[in-house]
Amino acid sequence: MQDPKMLTYIKDVLKNMPADWLHLTTHRLDIYEEKLAKTQFLEQFETLFNNHDAQSSSLSELPTAFDYIRLGHPLSCVLEWVIAKMHDLKAEHVISFSSMTIPILAVLRKNALDNKNTQIFYIGKLPDFFDAEILQQVYGYTFEITNVENVSAISENNDSTIFISQKDEVCTFELTSNVDFFININTHLGSVLLVQGEQNEGYISEIQHVRRRETIAMTPANTLIALKHLFEKPSFDQTIHTFETNKTDVLASIREITGTDAEALVGSSGLSIQYAIMMGLVHEALEKHKGKAIKIIVPPNCYGGTNDQARRVAACSDTIEVMDLPVDGGKDMVQSIEVVLDKIAKEDAIPYIIAEIPTNPRVEVPDLNRLEDVLRKERKTKHGEIAIDPVFILDQTFCPNVHFLGENEILSTVRAIAYVSGSKFPSGGQCTAGYCVANKKSEALMEKIKLHLKLCDNEATPLQMEILAKQLPSMNQRIHDAYKNTREFVDFINTNLPGANINFVSSALAENGFTPSVFSLDLPTKGNSEEEKESYKRALNLKLINMMINEIPNESKFCVSYGQLKGCYWTIPATSTQGTTKEGDKDYIVRAALSPNLDLKRHKEVFLDFVNSI
């Protein structure tokens, strides 16, 4: 039921909302409390609503919604709040998606893990790319599908029930007690899932985690259209012609940047692309190597999304196992790969390696010639047969300009796929869309990856493609300029705080094209025990970051981001990017990322003040 008071308030909110709500992938990072990220925004928004306060100044002071645009953002939270109000539900029972199929997969995943049957009912038709056979055989999901005339045709049963409806008005649901999960699909905007009943509250965090790790929330631009549809007919002015033109330009830019020939794939986020890679390779393994175990090899301290997603994929199949790959802080990536590949070969299993180069957060680059030799090496099973060669899945977000996979490049002779998080340098922080490319030896794998990118409806949206088309041509220059700032800042820190241990690429590596603009900093510490030293260092980390943010609030931010168009971003990996990493593998150090456009002189001054204060 539509509340006139609420609708009037929302209309005022949309008129007065901060521009950042629509144009940035993160909002108000200076007032972000991670433990309260899922509740704080809406609690304060509700207070504004009760006080009839929709002033721009008040909306601007609302804290960050969720942790990142993938999991949720101000406009998606407002949309979910509105829909919940309209149907007399708690806001957490409504979850929006950019994808039309992932909300279905989210419920199916939980039911598969709980060994619960699922009944899917739908009106009209399901999306063309919804492939029941693949979902059952590759993802391991069990369900039955039934076409119905209307929702009232669904009778009561003991299975978990999903009702799907394609409609323009994603905000309105016709509820019935015989359905657990309602999903409204809009081919232009994405989808909205409504969880009904207290008995299904246990699904909510699981569904949100799927949105966090395998897809993204409905984008800010599309959420705004959905909200405006409460008052006016929506306008989908992004024509197919414009989308195709932008896509052509983006693919051409990626081809030039990466030096590869195979057509790139562009997804709604870096993790969307990574999920398509993982499921595409699993699909390939199930077809080509029936009955053999699949081993996903992942650094235990790598980016938490990568680490967590790999383990989530493995959790859904008895044939998939995650193996640790020590790569950082004194561990040699090449040696670790050799050890783990020898072990997997003996077991006659299928090795898929995910690694970041440079590594995160220690910014280390392995000996690439040795890496190529280890990946190319022919191995034997315990029965003397030739073992399956690995696929090297490279996250090159820190250095997307390096030609790893092109003809005659260092990884051209082994099966390799590279991907990049688009919220970093590709878009300059303006959208989350990411992409992946393959070398010639891996081109055949791209068909399966493309299939799963489409099945999950995780391709980049038209607006994301438009942003990439605009930003990619200047990416390499931005990388160059940001590296220059970073090198100068690192040299300054070395001179003025020689007791600190800085992790950054050497000048020799930079001359070979590795020019990241991120470094990590182990600050000098003191104390009578290891515990005292660690405690002192952690406090010092926060002191440095807080000084930078407080003294340079327009440029320095507490954020995991990288490759933004302006400013400087600070984080502690252990409490941000490594959120799901095992405690013993976390890095309690400072990580800084500089952009091509910042007041470097002022950052040096504040850092010197910090040095003098300790």
BATOR-815144 format. One line per field, with one value per residue (C-alpha): residue number from 1; residue in three letters; x, z, y. Coordinates in pm, whole numbers, plus 50000, padded with zeros to 5 digits. Last residue first. Example, Ala and Ser with C-alpha at 12.3 -4.5 7.8 and 13.67 -1.06 7.14 Angstrom:
BATOR-815144
n = c(2  1)
res = c(SER  ALA)
u = c(51367  51230)
w = c(50714  50780)
v = c(49894  49550)
END
This chain:
BATOR-815144
n = c(614  613  612  611  610  609  608  607  606  605  604  603  602  601  600  599  598  597  596  595  594  593  592  591  590  589  588  587  586  585  584  583  582  581  580  579  578  577  576  575  574  573  572  571  570  569  568  567  566  565  564  563  562  561  560  559  558  557  556  555  554  553  552  551  550  549  548  547  546  545  544  543  542  541  540  539  538  537  536  535  534  533  532  531  530  529  528  527  526  525  524  523  522  521  520  519  518  517  516  515  514  513  512  511  510  509  508  507  506  505  504  503  502  501  500  499  498  497  496  495  494  493  492  491  490  489  488  487  486  485  484  483  482  481  480  479  478  477  476  475  474  473  472  471  470  469  468  467  466  465  464  463  462  461  460  459  458  457  456  455  454  453  452  451  450  449  448  447  446  445  444  443  442  441  440  439  438  437  436  435  434  433  432  431  430  429  428  427  426  425  424  423  422  421  420  419  418  417  416  415  414  413  412  411  410  409  408  407  406  405  404  403  402  401  400  399  398  397  396  395  394  393  392  391  390  389  388  387  386  385  384  383  382  381  380  379  378  377  376  375  374  373  372  371  370  369  368  367  366  365  364  363  362  361  360  359  358  357  356  355  354  353  352  351  350  349  348  347  346  345  344  343  342  341  340  339  338  337  336  335  334  333  332  331  330  329  328  327  326  325  324  323  322  321  320  319  318  317  316  315  314  313  312  311  310  309  308  307  306  305  304  303  302  301  300  299  298  297  296  295  294  293  292  291  290  289  288  287  286  285  284  283  282  281  280  279  278  277  276  275  274  273  272  271  270  269  268  267  266  265  264  263  262  261  260  259  258  257  256  255  254  253  252  251  250  249  248  247  246  245  244  243  242  241  240  239  238  237  236  235  234  233  232  231  230  229  228  227  226  225  224  223  222  221  220  219  218  217  216  215  214  213  212  211  210  209  208  207  206  205  204  203  202  201  200  199  198  197  196  195  194  193  192  191  190  189  188  187  186  185  184  183  182  181  180  179  178  177  176  175  174  173  172  171  170  169  168  167  166  165  164  163  162  161  160  159  158  157  156  155  154  153  152  151  150  149  148  147  146  145  144  143  142  141  140  139  138  137  136  135  134  133  132  131  130  129  128  127  126  125  124  123  122  121  120  119  118  117  116  115  114  113  112  111  110  109  108  107  106  105  104  103  102  101  100  99  98  97  96  95  94  93  92  91  90  89  88  87  86  85  84  83  82  81  80  79  78  77  76  75  74  73  72  71  70  69  68  67  66  65  64  63  62  61  60  59  58  57  56  55  54  53  52  51  50  49  48  47  46  45  44  43  42  41  40  39  38  37  36  35  34  33  32  31  30  29  28  27  26  25  24  23  22  21  20  19  18  17  16  15  14  13  12  11  10  9  8  7  6  5  4  3  2  1)
res = c(ILE  SER  ASN  VAL  PHE  ASP  LEU  PHE  VAL  GLU  LYS  HIS  ARG  LYS  LEU  ASP  LEU  ASN  PRO  SER  LEU  ALA  ALA  ARG  VAL  ILE  TYR  ASP  LYS  ASP  GLY  GLU  LYS  THR  THR  GLY  GLN  THR  SER  THR  ALA  PRO  ILE  THR  TRP  TYR  CYS  GLY  LYS  LEU  GLN  GLY  TYR  SER  VAL  CYS  PHE  LYS  SER  GLU  ASN  PRO  ILE  GLU  ASN  ILE  MET  MET  ASN  ILE  LEU  LYS  LEU  ASN  LEU  ALA  ARG  LYS  TYR  SER  GLU  LYS  GLU  GLU  GLU  SER  ASN  GLY  LYS  THR  PRO  LEU  ASP  LEU  SER  PHE  VAL  SER  PRO  THR  PHE  GLY  ASN  GLU  ALA  LEU  ALA  SER  SER  VAL  PHE  ASN  ILE  ASN  ALA  GLY  PRO  LEU  ASN  THR  ASN  ILE  PHE  ASP  VAL  PHE  GLU  ARG  THR  ASN  LYS  TYR  ALA  ASP  HIS  ILE  ARG  GLN  ASN  MET  SER  PRO  LEU  GLN  LYS  ALA  LEU  ILE  GLU  MET  GLN  LEU  PRO  THR  ALA  GLU  ASN  ASP  CYS  LEU  LYS  LEU  HIS  LEU  LYS  ILE  LYS  GLU  MET  LEU  ALA  GLU  SER  LYS  LYS  ASN  ALA  VAL  CYS  TYR  GLY  ALA  THR  CYS  GLN  GLY  GLY  SER  PRO  PHE  LYS  SER  GLY  SER  VAL  TYR  ALA  ILE  ALA  ARG  VAL  THR  SER  LEU  ILE  GLU  ASN  GLU  GLY  LEU  PHE  HIS  VAL  ASN  PRO  CYS  PHE  THR  GLN  ASP  LEU  ILE  PHE  VAL  PRO  ASP  ILE  ALA  ILE  GLU  GLY  HIS  LYS  THR  LYS  ARG  GLU  LYS  ARG  LEU  VAL  ASP  GLU  LEU  ARG  ASN  LEU  ASP  PRO  VAL  GLU  VAL  ARG  PRO  ASN  THR  PRO  ILE  GLU  ALA  ILE  ILE  TYR  PRO  ILE  ALA  ASP  GLU  LYS  ALA  ILE  LYS  ASP  LEU  VAL  VAL  GLU  ILE  SER  GLN  VAL  MET  ASP  LYS  GLY  GLY  ASP  VAL  PRO  LEU  ASP  MET  VAL  GLU  ILE  THR  ASP  SER  CYS  ALA  ALA  VAL  ARG  ARG  ALA  GLN  ASP  ASN  THR  GLY  GLY  TYR  CYS  ASN  PRO  PRO  VAL  ILE  ILE  LYS  ILE  ALA  LYS  GLY  LYS  HIS  LYS  GLU  LEU  ALA  GLU  HIS  VAL  LEU  GLY  MET  MET  ILE  ALA  TYR  GLN  ILE  SER  LEU  GLY  SER  SER  GLY  VAL  LEU  ALA  GLU  ALA  ASP  THR  GLY  THR  ILE  GLU  ARG  ILE  SER  ALA  LEU  VAL  ASP  THR  LYS  ASN  THR  GLU  PHE  THR  HIS  ILE  THR  GLN  ASP  PHE  SER  PRO  LYS  GLU  PHE  LEU  HIS  LYS  LEU  ALA  ILE  LEU  THR  ASN  ALA  PRO  THR  MET  ALA  ILE  THR  GLU  ARG  ARG  ARG  VAL  HIS  GLN  ILE  GLU  SER  ILE  TYR  GLY  GLU  ASN  GLN  GLU  GLY  GLN  VAL  LEU  LEU  VAL  SER  GLY  LEU  HIS  THR  ASN  ILE  ASN  ILE  PHE  PHE  ASP  VAL  ASN  SER  THR  LEU  GLU  PHE  THR  CYS  VAL  GLU  ASP  LYS  GLN  SER  ILE  PHE  ILE  THR  SER  ASP  ASN  ASN  GLU  SER  ILE  ALA  SER  VAL  ASN  GLU  VAL  ASN  THR  ILE  GLU  PHE  THR  TYR  GLY  TYR  VAL  GLN  GLN  LEU  ILE  GLU  ALA  ASP  PHE  PHE  ASP  PRO  LEU  LYS  GLY  ILE  TYR  PHE  ILE  GLN  THR  ASN  LYS  ASN  ASP  LEU  ALA  ASN  LYS  ARG  LEU  VAL  ALA  LEU  ILE  PRO  ILE  THR  MET  SER  SER  PHE  SER  ILE  VAL  HIS  GLU  ALA  LYS  LEU  ASP  HIS  MET  LYS  ALA  ILE  VAL  TRP  GLU  LEU  VAL  CYS  SER  LEU  PRO  HIS  GLY  LEU  ARG  ILE  TYR  ASP  PHE  ALA  THR  PRO  LEU  GLU  SER  LEU  SER  SER  SER  GLN  ALA  ASP  HIS  ASN  ASN  PHE  LEU  THR  GLU  PHE  GLN  GLU  LEU  PHE  GLN  THR  LYS  ALA  LEU  LYS  GLU  GLU  TYR  ILE  ASP  LEU  ARG  HIS  THR  THR  LEU  HIS  LEU  TRP  ASP  ALA  PRO  MET  ASN  LYS  LEU  VAL  ASP  LYS  ILE  TYR  THR  LEU  MET  LYS  PRO  ASP  GLN  MET)
u = c(55614  55463  55749  55676  55306  55387  55612  55321  55105  55360  55413  55039  55026  55300  55126  54810  54628  54551  54717  54577  54754  54678  54794  54803  54886  54973  54779  54804  54577  54691  54664  54312  54177  54061  53697  53766  54093  54002  53899  54010  54327  54397  54437  54322  54414  54304  54454  54273  54171  54064  54049  54291  54259  53987  54013  53889  53963  53985  54248  54154  53891  53953  54325  54408  54143  54193  54572  54581  54329  54539  54858  54696  54521  54849  55015  54752  54821  55196  55167  54948  55189  55488  55310  55208  55558  55695  55882  55753  55839  55721  55834  55551  55503  55377  55204  55220  54970  55025  55133  55394  55511  55617  55970  56116  55891  56041  56390  56276  56165  55798  55661  55647  55780  55940  55952  56269  56385  56102  56197  56402  56204  55879  55988  56095  55751  55580  55782  55719  55347  55313  55498  55283  54966  55086  55171  54846  54649  54827  54745  54379  54307  54137  53957  53753  53489  53415  53426  53158  52934  52977  52872  52571  52469  52503  52806  52727  52625  52305  52411  52348  52521  52844  52810  52802  53082  53305  53220  53305  53620  53777  53850  54060  54293  54604  54558  54572  54258  54090  53869  53668  53530  53231  53224  53150  53295  53610  53848  53656  53939  54172  53976  53604  53669  53834  54068  54091  54358  54325  54617  54690  55065  55290  55156  55235  55560  55458  55524  55166  54977  54897  55099  55096  55110  54863  54621  54884  54715  54403  54610  54411  54561  54389  54658  54498  54699  54811  54638  54891  55067  55036  55292  55041  55127  55038  55310  55407  55499  55642  55474  55346  55683  55874  55638  55675  56053  56052  55811  56025  55745  55616  55546  55303  55271  54893  54810  55047  55167  55046  54743  54687  54413  54537  54309  54451  54255  54336  54552  54649  55020  54958  54792  55101  55341  55117  55119  55495  55561  55306  55467  55811  55680  55495  55795  55690  55881  55579  55357  55282  55157  54913  54638  54423  54048  53865  53602  53457  53218  53049  52868  53127  53395  53223  53193  53561  53661  53427  53579  53938  53857  53638  53893  54176  54469  54591  54529  54670  54432  54458  54124  54157  53901  53877  53834  53513  53459  53755  53632  53271  53302  53628  53477  53182  53421  53617  53306  53196  53526  53560  53199  53257  53572  53381  53109  53385  53541  53202  52907  53095  53290  53425  53720  53730  54050  54335  54541  54779  54619  54563  54493  54245  54085  54041  53886  53649  53543  53484  53273  53076  53015  52879  52666  52520  52448  52271  52070  51936  51983  51671  51480  51228  51020  50656  50613  50567  50663  50863  51104  51218  51286  51468  51687  51763  51876  52125  52247  52307  52087  52312  52614  52713  52892  53043  52829  52502  52562  52633  52303  52124  52296  52220  51852  51801  51773  51477  51276  51067  50987  50783  50832  51162  51118  51366  51402  51539  51749  51680  51617  51480  51271  51227  51018  51116  50892  51035  50844  50516  50197  50113  50030  50175  50106  50426  50481  50823  50946  50678  50786  50710  50853  50718  50895  50753  50993  50881  51075  50901  50628  50335  50043  49894  50016  49731  49690  50017  49875  49850  50123  50435  50607  50976  51118  51441  51777  52097  52434  52590  52713  52440  52133  52209  52330  52004  51785  51937  51804  51952  51613  51473  51170  50835  50483  50420  50661  50673  50997  50965  51274  51361  51585  51922  52043  52339  52115  51848  52102  52228  51877  51785  52089  52044  51698  51837  52119  51884  51774  52109  52145  51998  51768  51703  51384  51345  51615  51370  51129  50787  50455  50427  50468  50714  50931  50922  51032  51312  51440  51447  51618  51883  51940  51976  52227  52447  52439  52646  52820  52824  53050  53034  52665  52532  52796  52682  52409  52550  52476  52108  52094  52264  52043  51730  51482  51375  51015  51128  51007  51178  51505  51493  51427  51737  51940  51833  51864  52229  52332  52195  52411  52727  52711  53015  53200  53158  53189  53178  53480  53378  53083  52970  53128  53088  53032  52792  52439  52466  52763  52530  52379  51999  51774  51524  51534  51478  51186  51013  51086  50911  50605  50592  50616  50335  50118  50163  50139  50000)
w = c(51730  51672  51445  51207  51197  51124  50842  50704  50716  50519  50265  50205  50153  49890  49716  49657  49451  49091  48946  49237  49538  49714  50070  50266  50636  50811  51013  50746  50796  50752  51119  51140  50853  50567  50552  50612  50419  50204  50509  50867  50793  50487  50692  50463  50310  49987  49831  49611  49247  48951  49153  49075  49410  49670  50008  50181  50463  50262  50192  49936  50066  50428  50421  50789  50935  50678  50690  51070  51098  50874  51069  51409  51290  51191  51513  51720  51525  51572  51950  51984  51776  51980  52309  52201  52076  52413  52573  52333  52022  51664  51327  51070  50821  50514  50208  49863  49590  49267  49062  48790  48680  48322  48307  48417  48722  48804  48799  49013  49274  49346  49685  50036  50277  50608  50840  51037  50764  50844  50671  50378  50316  50353  50088  49851  49893  49823  49504  49385  49456  49268  48966  48983  48971  48656  48475  48575  48463  48127  48093  48175  47937  47668  47937  48087  47829  47697  48057  48160  47866  47942  48301  48173  47942  48225  48241  48212  48529  48408  48594  48278  48073  48273  48283  47904  47861  48088  47889  47562  47713  47772  47400  47402  47668  47462  47264  47574  47763  47872  48164  48248  48540  48594  48936  48829  48869  49060  48781  48543  48424  48710  49005  48999  48697  48886  48636  48494  48340  48192  48140  47980  47930  47651  47641  48008  47955  47634  47288  47176  47447  47787  48047  47877  48183  48180  48429  48705  49048  48907  48755  48901  48712  48665  48575  48426  48517  48296  48348  48437  48178  48287  48510  48750  49029  48781  48572  48526  48221  48326  48160  48486  48657  48361  48329  48698  48673  48394  48594  48907  49142  49182  49535  49631  49996  50008  49770  49530  49210  49049  49214  49207  49128  49027  48878  48901  48786  48975  48886  49255  49168  48954  49248  49467  49197  49133  49505  49539  49212  49294  49633  49474  49223  49483  49718  50079  50255  50320  50040  49815  50025  49804  50006  49852  49793  49712  49449  49389  49687  49538  49678  49943  49673  49509  49847  49917  49592  49667  50011  49889  49595  49801  50083  49863  49910  50249  50196  49840  49629  49451  49335  49303  49098  49154  48855  48787  48442  48294  47983  48075  48452  48403  48149  48380  48670  48440  48346  48710  48821  48531  48567  48939  48865  48624  48879  49138  48923  48877  48633  48377  48057  47852  47621  47263  47188  47041  47344  47386  47719  47666  47292  47326  47627  47427  47133  47367  47525  47187  47057  47383  47358  47006  47108  47401  47189  46924  47184  47310  47661  47696  47920  48049  48348  48382  48675  49052  49186  48866  49009  49258  48987  48776  49074  49134  48772  48809  49149  49021  49146  49393  49262  49168  49307  49638  49791  49627  49733  50084  50086  50002  50290  50528  50435  50424  50802  50795  50612  50906  50991  50673  50325  50159  49875  49587  49351  48999  48729  48574  48200  48184  48497  48722  49040  49266  49547  49798  50048  49859  49993  50216  49918  49823  49510  49490  49381  49363  49042  48837  48481  48520  48490  48771  48959  49253  49462  49698  49954  49976  50226  50002  49987  49646  49383  49154  49355  49205  48855  48535  48644  48480  48695  48750  48979  49177  49267  49245  49183  49016  48713  48658  48807  48710  48371  48305  48425  48187  48261  47961  47797  48110  48241  48073  48141  48511  48720  48983  49115  49368  49577  49776  50082  50130  50343  50115  49812  49975  50037  49678  49531  49720  49587  49237  49213  49333  49074  48775  48696  48785  48907  49232  49502  49844  50049  50382  50535  50519  50768  50613  50589  50211  50107  50389  50268  49913  50036  50252  49962  49735  50001  50055  49679  49667  49953  49842  49863  49854  49526  49592  49891  50264  50344  50328  50422  50678  50635  50659  50296  50351  50622  50409  50110  50319  50331  50693  50767  51124  51094  50756  50893  51173  50917  50725  51046  51099  50726  50710  51035  50968  50722  50777  51156  51205  50926  51070  50782  50852  50645  50372  50296  49978  49765  49401  49311  49068  49197  49572  49518  49374  49720  49731  49715  49440  49514  49883  49807  49599  49877  50131  49914  49864  50239  50319  50042  50183  49900  50000)
v = c(50997  51340  51452  51164  51255  51619  51497  51295  51605  51805  51527  51503  51881  51868  51578  51779  51517  51422  51110  50906  50759  50433  50371  50048  50061  49736  49480  49211  48909  48548  48448  48591  48381  48605  48716  49087  49084  49385  49587  49517  49322  49539  49859  50139  50471  50638  50950  51201  51216  51003  50683  50400  50228  50192  50026  50341  50580  50902  51167  51433  51677  51582  51672  51733  51502  51227  51231  51254  50970  50746  50812  50764  50449  50286  50408  50229  49909  49955  50000  49689  49482  49599  49536  49186  49107  49209  49500  49764  49961  50006  50132  50148  49868  50053  49919  50074  50157  50347  50047  50092  49749  49824  49684  50019  49993  49655  49807  50100  49847  49788  49887  49745  50005  49910  50209  50294  50532  50774  51099  50970  50653  50847  51098  50820  50659  50992  51050  50694  50733  51061  50918  50603  50813  50990  50666  50494  50800  50789  50419  50479  50767  50554  50349  50634  50728  50378  50254  50504  50410  50040  50103  50296  50010  49754  49525  49153  48971  48810  48493  48288  48559  48551  48173  48139  48394  48186  47873  48047  48199  47858  47814  48131  47988  47905  48227  48446  48535  48858  48961  49271  49472  49703  49873  50231  50580  50484  50583  50357  50130  50235  50092  50022  49803  49519  49355  49005  48785  48435  48198  47861  47869  48001  48358  48423  48620  48794  48646  48724  48910  48759  48951  49291  49520  49812  49654  49682  49675  49507  49227  48938  48645  48312  48056  47745  47438  47148  46813  46545  46327  45962  45789  45631  45877  46150  46312  46675  46880  47217  47513  47668  47627  47769  48068  48147  48118  48375  48593  48609  48712  49068  49194  49470  49356  49411  49256  49082  49250  49032  48876  48501  48248  47902  47635  47283  46973  46651  46350  46314  46316  46622  46801  46751  46869  47169  47263  47253  47437  47705  47768  47797  48047  48255  48281  48339  48619  48841  48718  48421  48127  47931  47762  47487  47512  47187  47106  46756  46763  47070  47376  47461  47483  47779  47950  47883  48051  48343  48400  48418  48640  48872  48880  49008  48773  48649  48275  48283  48072  47735  47598  47219  47025  46649  46418  46228  46370  46554  46735  46808  46857  47046  47287  47358  47422  47653  47848  47858  48009  48251  48366  48420  48623  48841  48912  48964  49236  49400  49422  49217  49281  48990  49045  48923  48731  48936  49038  49333  49421  49795  49768  49482  49651  49972  49785  49600  49929  50101  49812  49807  50182  50145  49846  50037  50344  50136  49947  50276  50409  50626  50388  50640  50544  50647  50885  50896  50553  50507  50762  50500  50242  50503  50597  50231  50203  50488  50369  50013  49728  49550  49364  49007  48701  48812  49086  48985  48625  48756  48943  48617  48438  48726  48709  48334  48291  48529  48262  48136  48499  48522  48666  48751  49002  48998  49292  49259  49420  49760  49724  49368  49422  49119  49105  48816  48689  48442  48228  48180  48017  48315  48533  48872  49073  49278  49637  49803  49639  49816  49734  49363  49014  48795  48519  48322  48115  47838  47632  47297  47203  47291  47538  47597  47841  47946  48267  48393  48407  48203  47960  47814  47553  47487  47217  47252  47100  47307  47141  47444  47247  46984  47153  47512  47392  47207  47492  47745  48095  48280  48337  48505  48315  48344  48467  48413  48206  47935  47784  47499  47429  47116  47150  46982  47278  47351  47315  47534  47809  47792  47784  48101  48284  48139  48294  48628  48585  48561  48917  49076  49435  49313  49452  49297  49338  49152  49377  49669  49511  49451  49635  49595  49959  50020  49730  49866  50209  50068  49855  50159  50372  50104  50079  50459  50480  50188  49809  49494  49564  49941  49898  49841  49882  50238  50493  50746  51009  51362  51444  51367  51635  51902  51821  51873  51586  51630  51530  51447  51088  51064  51201  50944  50669  50780  50755  50395  50328  50433  50265  49919  49724  49929  49908  49683  49868  50216  50463  50835  50944  50702  50927  50746  50472  50372  50736  50905  50858  50889  51121  51386  51429  51386  51694  51606  51234  51303  51538  51268  51020  51247  51287  50913  50853  51093  50948  50593  50339  50000)
END
